Amino acid sequence: MNLFVAELKKETRKFRNAEKRKQANFMKKQARQAKVKREDKSMLRKEEMHWTDASKYAEQYYGETYRATTGLDNDWD
């Protein structure tokens, strides 16, 4: 009977250790992912990723087309 109990304890210990390792690996992975998300957000705060002035954007990227189009806007008055 003691041999059975000893084997059962051994198997239980193996199972618990395996579960602890799985949990530790999972927590490490979660911590890495959270760190990456924080770094991504901090990068967005440092560099503006959007234009705040539409006319400057249009002038820089569309130039002649922008000027020709806005030139016609005044004809409606």
Secondary structure, DSSP 8 states (H G I E B T S, - for coil): -HHHHHHHHHHHHHHHHHHHHHHHHHHHHHHHHHHHHHHHHHHHHHS--S-S-HHHHHHHHHHHHHHHHHHHHGGG-
